[in-house]
Each structure stands twice: as structure tokens, then as C-alpha cells.
Amino acid sequence: MAIKPTKFQHFLMRNPIMQFFTYIYLNIKILKIVRIGHDGTRNKK
């Protein structure tokens, strides 16, 4: 059975401003990882 979201989580899901800031935050997190040099399993030469 699915977990029912709380009223606060429902508010965050419905709020476009919070969705925008969450989107920006996640993009910055991803860009930091890419900028640091996420090489995976390749060897540096």
C-alpha cells in the first residue's frame, strides 16, 4: 500500500515556487558533481 503524503508534503508538491527552487537546487548539486570531475571508472592519464 502506498504511503500517504503529509499535508506539508502536499503543500510543497502543489506550490510552483517551491518546485522552482527545488529544481534549481538539484541542478546546482548535479553541476557541482560534474564540475569536480565525475570520471566514473576511467583512469586519469
PyMOL commands that set and color helices and strands:
alter all, ss='L'
color gray80, all
select helices_A, chain A and resi 7-14+16-36
alter helices_A, ss='H'
color red, helices_A
deselect
rebuild
show_as cartoon
